[in-house]
Amino acid sequence: MTPYRFSKPFYDHLPSRKESVILEGAGHFPIEQQGLEQMIAAVLAFLRRVEDEL
């Protein structure tokens, strides 16, 4: 993990379609309930978009 201020420029230069999700209330590894729920929702939404594109 790197600080957001270092990761953001790298992310911005990636040429692919992407989406950044900042997990609120989560630590380094999102095992806290609030962060975990947000991560699960973001992953499921991503998978639905991929499935819709097939």
KENU-161013 format. One record per atom (N, C-alpha, C): x, y, z. Coordinates in steps of 0.02 Angstrom, whole numbers, padded with zeros to 5 digits, always signed. Layout:
<pts>
XYZ ...
</pts>
This chain:
<pts>
+00042-00059+00000 +00000+00000+00000 +00044+00062+00000 +00023+00110-00037 +00058+00174-00039 +00009+00230-00021 +00034+00286+00002 -00011+00342+00016 -00048+00363-00048 -00108+00386-00038 -00151+00406-00095 -00115+00458-00139 -00080+00504-00109 -00047+00558-00148 +00005+00529-00196 +00033+00471-00181 +00081+00439-00226 +00046+00393-00276 -00007+00361-00255 -00043+00314-00298 -00084+00349-00351 -00114+00406-00335 -00159+00441-00381 -00126+00459-00448 -00065+00488-00449 -00035+00503-00514 -00023+00440-00557 -00003+00386-00526 +00006+00323-00562 -00061+00300-00591 -00113+00300-00550 -00180+00280-00571 -00204+00323-00629 -00194+00388-00624 -00216+00434-00676 -00183+00421-00744 -00124+00393-00744 -00088+00380-00806 -00104+00312-00837 -00141+00271-00802 -00160+00206-00831 -00208+00218-00888 -00195+00189-00947 -00236+00204-01006 -00303+00168-01007 -00313+00118-00966 -00374+00078-00969 -00432+00112-00934 -00492+00087-00948 -00551+00111-00912 -00546+00086-00841 -00559+00129-00794 -00549+00111-00724 -00596+00151-00680 -00600+00129-00618 -00640+00164-00568 -00605+00156-00501 -00597+00211-00467 -00566+00211-00401 -00620+00212-00348 -00612+00169-00298 -00660+00167-00243 -00621+00177-00179 -00637+00229-00143 -00605+00242-00078 -00651+00213-00025 -00625+00165+00013 -00665+00132+00065 -00663+00174+00128 -00721+00197+00149 -00727+00237+00210 -00729+00190+00270 -00694+00208+00322 -00696+00169+00384 -00659+00104+00380 -00610+00099+00334 -00572+00038+00325 -00499+00051+00339 -00465+00001+00364 -00393+00006+00375 -00354-00019+00315 -00291-00039+00327 -00247-00062+00274 -00277-00120+00236 -00306-00167+00271 -00341-00223+00240 -00413-00219+00265 -00462-00213+00220 -00530-00197+00242 -00566-00255+00276 -00549-00267+00339 -00586-00318+00377 -00639-00286+00422 -00635-00219+00429 -00686-00185+00467 -00751-00189+00427 -00806-00199+00461 -00871-00212+00428 -00888-00159+00376 -00881-00096+00393 -00900-00042+00347 -00858-00045+00283 -00793-00052+00289 -00749-00055+00230 -00761-00119+00190 -00771-00174+00225 -00782-00238+00192 -00846-00236+00150 -00899-00208+00178 -00962-00202+00140 -00954-00159+00078 -00917-00105+00084 -00905-00061+00026 -00864-00098-00027 -00813-00136-00006 -00772-00172-00053 -00812-00225-00090 -00853-00262-00054 -00895-00313-00085 -00943-00282-00135 -00974-00227-00117 -01020-00193-00163 -00984-00169-00225 -00923-00142-00218 -00885-00117-00275 -00864-00174-00321 -00843-00230-00292 -00822-00287-00333 -00882-00316-00371 -00938-00323-00337 -00998-00350-00370 -01022-00304-00425 -01020-00239-00414 -01040-00191-00467 -00993-00197-00527 -00929-00204-00514 -00880-00213-00569 -00896-00276-00608 -00908-00331-00573 -00922-00394-00608 -00987-00390-00649 -01037-00354-00623 -01099-00345-00661 -01086-00306-00725 -01044-00254-00721 -01028-00215-00781 -00991-00257-00832 -00944-00298-00809 -00907-00342-00854 -00954-00391-00887 -00999-00420-00847 -01046-00468-00874 -01092-00436-00927 -01114-00375-00914 -01157-00340-00961 -01123-00325-01027 -01056-00319-01026 -01019-00304-01086 -01005-00366-01129 -01017-00425-01101 -01004-00488-01138 -01057-00501-01190 
</pts>
